[in-house]
Amino acid sequence: MSSDNEHFRGSSYHYETGSYIKDNYVANINVKNNYVKDTNYSDYPKKQPSSLLGLIIHDLLRNQKISILLLILIIISAVAVLVTTQQVRKQLIEREQLILEQDVLESEWRNLVIEENVLADPKRIEDKARNQLGMTNVTPQNETVIVIKNSLIKSNDLKSK
């Protein structure tokens, strides 16, 4: 009997007929009498799945392997499109934020350039020098000319001239 069981390994048992089904043959096994009878599978009706979904899945797995592969590839492609779309939206939002930040920084830079020009105005510098530092224009009376002949000059020499 064990050799008979090995013969039917990988087959399926059909409960209504009491038979093992493998490829196109049905083997009837009578356990009491220990005999095996092979019959043509076409003699017995196939058991069909009870639900429409079961029928569709059974048909797809049996006859439409390429269709299943294409369906899986379509689903993978759709998921890839969704992920890519989400990434593009996220990057567009980030780009908009960076453009707004750039506008703020450019505005601040323009204000700093204007402030620099105002602070570097010669009239303003002269007014600050007179009022805050007490500086005056140079006149011939308070003008001192220093002539350097050698690199070593004594302070007494400068006062005598």
Backbone hydrogen bonds in HBPLUS format (Angstrom, degrees):
<---DONOR---> <-ACCEPTOR-->    atom                        ^
c    i                          cat <-CA-CA->   ^        H-A-AA   ^      H-
h    n   atom  resd res      DA  || num        DHA   H-A  angle D-A-AA Bond
n    s   type  num  typ     dist DA aas  dist angle  dist       angle   num
A0004-ASP N   A0001-MET O   3.02 MM   3  5.06 122.9  2.36  95.8 110.7     1
A0005-ASN N   A0001-MET O   3.02 MM   4  6.41 150.8  2.11 149.8 158.0     2
A0006-GLU N   A0002-SER O   3.06 MM   4  6.32 152.1  2.14 143.6 150.7     3
A0007-HIS N   A0003-SER O   3.07 MM   4  6.24 142.2  2.21 135.3 145.3     4
A0008-PHE N   A0004-ASP O   3.23 MM   4  6.56 134.6  2.45 139.8 150.4     5
A0008-PHE N   A0005-ASN O   3.15 MM   3  5.23 133.3  2.38  95.9 108.0     6
A0009-ARG N   A0006-GLU O   3.31 MM   3  5.16 168.4  2.33 105.1 105.7     7
A0011-SER N   A0008-PHE O   3.16 MM   3  5.47 153.1  2.23 130.8 129.9     8
A0012-SER N   A0021-ILE O   2.94 MM   9  5.19 161.1  1.97 149.3 149.7     9
A0021-ILE N   A0012-SER O   2.57 MM   9  5.19 169.2  1.58 162.4 166.2    10
A0014-HIS N   A0019-SER O   2.56 MM   5  5.15 174.6  1.56 172.7 174.2    11
A0018-GLY N   A0014-HIS O   2.86 MM   4  5.67 129.6  2.11 144.6 159.9    12
A0019-SER N   A0014-HIS O   3.14 MM   5  5.15 143.9  2.28 141.3 144.9    13
A0020-TYR N   A0027-ALA O   3.04 MM   7  5.25 166.5  2.06 145.6 147.0    14
A0027-ALA N   A0020-TYR O   2.95 MM   7  5.25 162.0  1.98 149.4 155.3    15
A0022-LYS N   A0025-TYR O   3.15 MM   3  5.70 172.4  2.15 166.3 168.6    16
A0025-TYR N   A0022-LYS O   3.02 MM   3  5.70 167.9  2.03 143.1 144.7    17
A0041-TYR N   A0024-ASN O   2.62 MM  17  4.83 149.7  1.70 149.4 139.9    18
A0026-VAL N   A0039-THR O   2.81 MM  13  5.10 168.0  1.83 147.0 151.2    19
A0039-THR N   A0026-VAL O   2.66 MM  13  5.10 149.8  1.75 156.1 166.2    20
A0028-ASN N   A0037-LYS O   2.78 MM   9  5.10 156.9  1.83 154.8 153.8    21
A0037-LYS N   A0028-ASN O   2.95 MM   9  5.10 158.4  2.00 146.2 152.9    22
A0030-ASN N   A0035-TYR O   3.25 MM   5  5.73 168.2  2.26 159.8 163.4    23
A0034-ASN N   A0030-ASN O   2.89 MM   4  5.72 121.0  2.25 144.3 159.9    24
A0043-ASP N   A0040-ASN O   3.17 MM   3  5.77 162.2  2.20 113.9 119.3    25
A0044-TYR N   A0041-TYR O   3.12 MM   3  5.80 158.0  2.17 119.3 124.5    26
A0055-LEU N   A0051-SER O   2.93 MM   4  6.21 152.5  2.01 145.6 153.3    27
A0056-ILE N   A0052-LEU O   2.88 MM   4  6.15 158.8  1.93 151.4 156.9    28
A0057-ILE N   A0053-LEU O   2.91 MM   4  6.11 168.2  1.93 153.0 156.1    29
A0058-HIS N   A0054-GLY O   2.86 MM   4  5.94 160.9  1.90 146.0 152.0    30
A0059-ASP N   A0055-LEU O   2.90 MM   4  6.04 163.0  1.93 148.3 152.9    31
A0060-LEU N   A0056-ILE O   2.85 MM   4  6.04 160.5  1.89 151.2 157.1    32
A0061-LEU N   A0057-ILE O   2.90 MM   4  6.04 166.0  1.92 153.0 156.6    33
A0062-ARG N   A0058-HIS O   2.98 MM   4  6.05 144.5  2.11 142.0 152.0    34
A0063-ASN N   A0059-ASP O   2.82 MM   4  5.73 169.0  1.83 153.4 156.8    35
A0064-GLN N   A0060-LEU O   2.98 MM   4  4.53 139.2  2.15 115.3 126.5    36
A0068-ILE N   A0064-GLN O   3.01 MM   4  6.34 154.8  2.08 152.3 159.0    37
A0069-LEU N   A0065-LYS O   2.99 MM   4  6.23 159.7  2.03 145.1 150.7    38
A0070-LEU N   A0066-ILE O   2.86 MM   4  6.11 161.5  1.89 150.9 155.9    39
A0071-LEU N   A0067-SER O   2.84 MM   4  6.03 152.1  1.92 144.9 153.1    40
A0072-ILE N   A0068-ILE O   2.88 MM   4  6.14 159.5  1.93 152.7 157.6    41
A0073-LEU N   A0069-LEU O   2.94 MM   4  6.21 157.8  1.99 148.7 155.1    42
A0074-ILE N   A0070-LEU O   2.88 MM   4  6.10 150.3  1.97 145.6 153.7    43
A0075-ILE N   A0071-LEU O   2.97 MM   4  6.24 157.8  2.02 149.3 154.9    44
A0076-ILE N   A0072-ILE O   2.94 MM   4  6.19 162.7  1.97 151.7 156.4    45
A0077-SER N   A0073-LEU O   2.87 MM   4  6.02 156.3  1.93 143.5 150.6    46
A0078-ALA N   A0074-ILE O   2.83 MM   4  6.08 154.4  1.90 147.8 154.8    47
A0079-VAL N   A0075-ILE O   2.96 MM   4  6.22 159.3  2.00 151.7 156.8    48
A0080-ALA N   A0076-ILE O   2.94 MM   4  6.17 155.4  2.00 146.6 153.9    49
A0081-VAL N   A0077-SER O   2.92 MM   4  6.21 151.3  2.00 147.0 154.8    50
A0082-LEU N   A0078-ALA O   2.98 MM   4  6.27 157.1  2.03 147.9 153.8    51
A0083-VAL N   A0079-VAL O   2.94 MM   4  6.20 163.0  1.96 153.4 157.6    52
A0084-THR N   A0080-ALA O   2.92 MM   4  6.05 164.0  1.95 148.4 153.3    53
A0085-THR N   A0081-VAL O   2.87 MM   4  5.99 160.2  1.90 149.4 155.1    54
A0086-GLN N   A0082-LEU O   2.99 MM   4  6.18 159.5  2.03 148.0 153.3    55
A0087-GLN N   A0083-VAL O   2.98 MM   4  6.25 156.8  2.03 149.0 155.4    56
A0088-VAL N   A0084-THR O   2.90 MM   4  6.14 157.2  1.95 151.3 157.6    57
A0089-ARG N   A0085-THR O   2.97 MM   4  6.21 161.0  2.01 151.1 155.9    58
A0090-LYS N   A0086-GLN O   3.00 MM   4  6.20 159.0  2.05 147.0 152.9    59
A0091-GLN N   A0087-GLN O   2.91 MM   4  6.14 157.1  1.97 148.3 154.5    60
A0092-LEU N   A0088-VAL O   2.87 MM   4  6.08 148.7  1.96 147.8 156.6    61
A0093-ILE N   A0089-ARG O   3.01 MM   4  6.26 157.6  2.06 149.3 154.6    62
A0094-GLU N   A0090-LYS O   3.03 MM   4  6.28 159.6  2.07 145.4 151.2    63
A0095-ARG N   A0091-GLN O   2.84 MM   4  6.01 150.8  1.92 142.1 150.5    64
A0096-GLU N   A0092-LEU O   2.94 MM   4  6.18 159.1  1.99 148.8 153.5    65
A0097-GLN N   A0093-ILE O   3.05 MM   4  6.34 156.7  2.10 148.6 154.7    66
A0098-LEU N   A0094-GLU O   2.95 MM   4  6.22 153.6  2.02 146.1 153.5    67
A0099-ILE N   A0095-ARG O   2.87 MM   4  6.15 150.0  1.96 150.0 158.5    68
A0100-LEU N   A0096-GLU O   3.00 MM   4  6.27 157.7  2.05 148.0 153.5    69
A0101-GLU N   A0097-GLN O   2.94 MM   4  6.19 157.0  1.99 146.5 153.1    70
A0102-GLN N   A0098-LEU O   2.84 MM   4  6.02 149.0  1.93 141.3 150.2    71
A0103-ASP N   A0099-ILE O   2.96 MM   4  6.24 154.9  2.02 147.5 153.6    72
A0104-VAL N   A0100-LEU O   3.06 MM   4  6.36 157.8  2.11 148.4 153.9    73
A0105-LEU N   A0101-GLU O   2.95 MM   4  6.19 162.3  1.98 149.5 154.4    74
A0106-GLU N   A0102-GLN O   2.85 MM   4  6.06 156.1  1.91 151.6 158.3    75
A0107-SER N   A0103-ASP O   2.99 MM   4  6.15 157.4  2.04 146.4 152.4    76
A0108-GLU N   A0104-VAL O   2.96 MM   4  6.22 160.0  2.00 149.7 155.2    77
A0109-TRP N   A0105-LEU O   2.86 MM   4  6.06 153.1  1.93 144.5 152.3    78
A0110-ARG N   A0106-GLU O   2.92 MM   4  6.18 158.8  1.96 149.7 154.7    79
A0111-ASN N   A0107-SER O   3.01 MM   4  6.30 157.7  2.06 148.9 154.9    80
A0112-LEU N   A0108-GLU O   2.95 MM   4  6.24 151.6  2.03 145.9 153.7    81
A0113-VAL N   A0109-TRP O   2.93 MM   4  6.24 151.5  2.01 150.3 158.0    82
A0114-ILE N   A0110-ARG O   2.97 MM   4  6.24 159.4  2.02 149.9 155.3    83
A0115-GLU N   A0111-ASN O   2.92 MM   4  6.12 159.6  1.96 147.0 152.9    84
A0116-GLU N   A0112-LEU O   2.89 MM   4  6.06 154.2  1.95 143.8 150.9    85
A0117-ASN N   A0113-VAL O   2.96 MM   4  6.23 157.4  2.02 147.9 153.6    86
A0118-VAL N   A0114-ILE O   2.93 MM   4  6.21 153.6  2.00 149.3 156.9    87
A0119-LEU N   A0115-GLU O   2.88 MM   4  6.10 165.5  1.90 153.0 156.8    88
A0120-ALA N   A0116-GLU O   2.94 MM   4  6.01 137.8  2.12 142.4 153.4    89
A0121-ASP N   A0118-VAL O   3.33 MM   3  5.44 166.0  2.35 107.8 110.4    90
A0125-ILE N   A0121-ASP O   3.07 MM   4  6.37 159.7  2.11 156.1 162.4    91
A0126-GLU N   A0122-PRO O   3.00 MM   4  6.18 160.5  2.04 149.8 154.4    92
A0127-ASP N   A0123-LYS O   3.00 MM   4  6.18 158.5  2.05 146.4 152.2    93
A0128-LYS N   A0124-ARG O   2.98 MM   4  6.21 161.0  2.02 151.3 155.9    94
A0129-ALA N   A0125-ILE O   2.96 MM   4  6.17 154.6  2.03 145.5 153.0    95
A0130-ARG N   A0126-GLU O   3.03 MM   4  6.27 155.6  2.09 149.5 154.8    96
A0131-ASN N   A0127-ASP O   2.95 MM   4  6.06 175.5  1.95 157.0 158.4    97
A0132-GLN N   A0128-LYS O   2.93 MM   4  5.39 147.9  2.04 134.3 144.5    98
A0135-MET N   A0129-ALA O   3.00 MM   6  5.49 171.5  2.00 141.9 139.5    99
A0157-ASP N   A0154-LYS O   3.20 MM   3  5.50 129.4  2.47 102.6 114.2   100
A0159-LYS N   A0155-SER O   3.38 MM   4  6.66 151.7  2.47 143.9 150.2   101
A0160-SER N   A0156-ASN O   3.17 MM   4  6.35 146.8  2.29 148.0 156.0   102
